[in-house]
Amino acid sequence: MRSRTKVRAPLIDQATKLQVIIRGGVGLDNIDADYAQAKSITVCNTPAASSNAVAELALGMMFALARDLSQADASTKAGKWEKKRFKGIELAGKTLGVIGYGRIGRLLGEKARALGMQVVAYDPYIQHEDVVSLDALLAVADFVSLHLPHTEETHHLLGAAQLAQMKKGAYLINAARGGIVDEAALYDALVSGHLAGAALDVFAQEPPADEVGRKLAALPQLIATPHIGAGTAEATARVGGEIVKLASEYLAS
């Protein structure tokens, strides 16, 4: 399955012949994985297949925020010609802070360096020359991009205090999981002008149905997309191939 299907304990209990669960994608948050494994059911995923697609989306969001593309597009389609309004900034020479420095985070870092950006990262589970403390990252980053799972440890990792630590005029990108960012605090940071903009591919509720999520998604300085990070033709094909490979290897074992 992909991300929409939820494989929880009640379903696992009813699937009396279930032997293996394969998640087409990165996270296992829609599976009661520990419960399944306790019942001798194998759980696996395809973490590498969609990494480039997500990294490219995050990079695309950075370009869109830097040049205010969504608002410029809407303005022009409304019959306006606000050339002086959309000045924008360049990515070259700016600092990217990557929170979560696994496959996707490092791919994004490589792409950012190719554009002339400086890259710093925060990841308490990885030792790397790019890795600094979260406080240090937030203090220097012009763009902050999230690439980590949503767990009890990472829930609201970026709350009001952390968003206040970010540079005034900085940008936030989340193409990882909803719940890592406190959406109410992000709304306040955008409305106050402390953050210049944000781009979210994920929300705490999907689609955003609560009042905070709806208000946040409606802000003109926020780019919102419907969890499409892994949704490229190439990534979908790679995921499908990995699923077949995993299933075949399990059946042959």
C-alpha positions in Angstrom: 0.0 0.0 0.0 0.9 3.7 -0.2 0.2 6.4 2.4 -3.7 6.6 2.4 -4.3 3.0 3.5 -4.0 2.5 7.3 -2.9 -1.0 8.5 -3.8 -0.9 12.1 -4.1 -3.6 14.8 -7.8 -4.4 14.2 -7.2 -5.0 10.5 -4.0 -7.0 11.2 -6.0 -9.2 13.6 -8.6 -9.9 10.9 -6.0 -10.7 8.3 -5.2 -14.2 9.7 -3.1 -15.3 6.7 -1.1 -12.0 6.4 2.6 -12.6 6.1 4.1 -9.4 4.8 3.2 -5.7 4.6 5.0 -3.6 2.0 4.7 0.1 2.2 5.3 1.8 -1.2 7.2 4.9 0.2 9.4 6.0 3.0 7.4 6.3 6.3 5.7 3.5 8.2 3.5 5.8 10.3 0.3 4.4 8.6 1.2 0.9 9.8 1.2 -0.5 13.3 4.6 -2.0 12.5 5.6 -3.1 16.0 2.3 -4.9 16.4 2.6 -6.6 13.1 6.2 -7.7 13.7 5.2 -9.0 17.2 2.8 -11.3 15.3 5.7 -12.5 13.0 4.5 -10.4 10.1 7.3 -8.9 8.0 7.1 -5.1 7.4 9.2 -3.3 4.8 9.2 -0.2 2.7 10.9 1.4 -0.3 12.8 4.3 1.2 15.2 5.1 -1.7 12.7 4.9 -4.6 11.1 8.3 -4.0 14.0 10.2 -2.5 15.0 12.3 -5.6 11.3 13.2 -6.2 10.9 14.6 -2.7 14.3 16.4 -2.9 13.3 18.0 -6.2 10.0 19.2 -4.8 11.7 20.8 -1.9 14.1 22.6 -4.2 11.2 23.7 -6.5 9.5 25.1 -3.5 12.6 27.0 -2.6 12.7 28.6 -6.1 8.9 29.4 -5.9 9.3 31.1 -2.5 12.4 33.0 -3.5 10.7 34.5 -6.6 7.1 34.6 -5.2 6.0 32.6 -8.2 2.6 31.6 -7.0 1.5 35.1 -6.2 3.1 36.5 -9.4 1.2 33.9 -11.4 -2.1 34.7 -9.7 -1.6 38.4 -10.1 -0.8 38.1 -13.8 -3.7 35.8 -14.5 -6.0 38.4 -12.7 -5.0 40.9 -15.4 -2.4 42.8 -13.4 1.2 43.6 -14.4 2.9 44.1 -11.0 6.5 44.0 -12.2 7.9 46.1 -9.4 6.0 44.1 -6.7 7.8 40.8 -7.4 11.5 41.6 -6.8 12.5 38.3 -5.3 15.8 36.9 -4.1 18.4 34.5 -5.5 19.3 31.1 -3.9 23.0 31.5 -4.8 24.9 32.7 -1.7 22.1 31.8 0.7 22.3 29.2 3.5 20.0 26.2 3.5 19.4 24.4 6.8 18.3 20.8 6.4 16.6 19.2 9.4 16.9 15.4 9.0 20.0 14.5 7.0 19.2 11.1 5.6 18.8 10.2 1.9 16.4 13.0 1.0 18.1 15.7 3.1 21.6 14.9 1.6 20.2 14.8 -1.9 18.7 18.3 -1.4 22.0 19.5 0.1 23.8 18.3 -3.0 21.4 20.1 -5.3 21.6 23.3 -3.2 25.4 23.3 -3.3 25.3 23.1 -7.1 23.3 26.3 -7.0 26.0 28.0 -4.9 24.2 27.7 -1.6 25.8 27.0 1.8 24.4 23.9 3.6 24.1 23.1 7.3 22.2 20.3 8.8 20.7 19.1 12.0 20.3 15.4 12.8 21.0 13.9 16.3 21.5 10.4 14.8 24.1 11.3 12.1 27.7 12.4 12.5 28.7 14.5 9.5 30.8 17.6 8.9 27.6 19.5 7.9 25.7 18.7 11.1 25.3 21.4 13.7 23.0 22.0 16.6 19.3 22.9 15.9 19.9 26.3 17.5 22.9 27.0 15.3 21.0 25.9 12.2 18.0 28.1 12.9 20.2 31.1 13.6 22.0 31.1 10.2 19.6 29.5 7.6 17.8 31.6 5.0 15.8 28.5 4.0 14.9 25.6 6.4 13.8 22.3 4.9 12.4 19.4 6.9 13.2 15.8 6.0 12.5 13.6 9.0 9.6 11.3 10.3 6.8 12.4 12.5 7.3 10.7 15.9 6.7 11.6 19.5 10.2 13.0 19.5 9.7 15.2 16.5 6.1 16.3 17.2 6.1 20.1 17.0 9.9 20.1 16.8 9.4 23.6 15.3 7.1 25.4 17.6 6.8 29.1 18.5 10.2 29.3 20.2 12.1 27.6 17.4 10.3 29.6 14.6 11.2 32.8 16.6 14.9 31.7 16.5 14.8 31.6 12.7 16.2 34.7 10.8 13.7 37.4 10.1 12.7 37.0 6.5 13.6 33.3 6.3 11.6 30.6 4.6 10.3 27.2 5.8 9.7 24.1 3.7 8.1 20.9 4.9 7.8 18.0 2.4 8.2 15.4 5.2 5.3 14.8 7.5 2.6 17.0 9.1 2.8 17.5 12.8 6.5 18.3 12.9 5.7 22.0 12.7 3.2 23.7 15.0 0.8 25.0 12.4 -0.7 27.6 14.8 2.8 29.0 15.5 3.7 29.0 11.8 0.5 30.9 11.0 1.5 33.5 13.6 5.1 33.7 12.3 3.9 34.3 8.8 1.2 36.9 9.6 3.6 38.8 11.8 6.1 39.0 9.0 8.8 37.3 11.0 9.0 34.6 8.3 8.8 35.8 4.7 7.0 32.6 3.5 6.6 28.9 3.8 5.8 25.9 1.6 4.0 22.8 2.9 3.4 19.6 1.1 2.0 18.0 4.3 -0.4 19.0 7.0 -1.3 17.7 10.5 -4.7 16.8 9.0 -4.8 15.9 5.3 -6.6 17.6 3.7 -6.4 20.5 6.2 -9.9 20.4 7.7 -9.3 22.1 11.1 -9.5 25.9 11.5 -5.8 26.4 11.9 -5.0 24.3 8.9 -7.5 26.0 6.7 -6.4 29.5 7.8 -2.7 28.5 7.2 -3.3 27.1 3.7 -5.2 30.2 2.7 -2.3 32.6 3.5 -0.9 34.2 0.3 2.6 33.8 1.6 2.2 30.1 1.9 2.5 27.6 -0.9 0.4 24.5 -0.3 0.4 21.3 -2.2 -1.5 18.0 -1.6 1.2 15.7 -0.4 2.7 15.2 -3.9 6.4 14.8 -2.9 6.8 11.3 -4.2 4.2 11.7 -6.9 6.4 11.8 -10.1 6.1 9.3 -12.9 9.6 8.1 -12.3 9.3 7.7 -8.6 6.0 5.8 -9.0 7.7 3.4 -11.4 10.6 2.9 -9.1 8.3 2.3 -6.1 6.3 -0.3 -8.0 9.5 -2.1 -9.1 10.8 -2.1 -5.5 7.5 -3.6 -4.2 7.6 -6.4 -6.8 11.3 -7.1 -5.9 10.5 -7.2 -2.2 7.5 -9.4 -2.6 9.4 -11.8 -4.9 12.3 -12.0 -2.5 10.0 -12.8 0.4 8.1 -15.5 -1.5 11.4 -17.0 -2.6 12.8 -17.1 0.9 
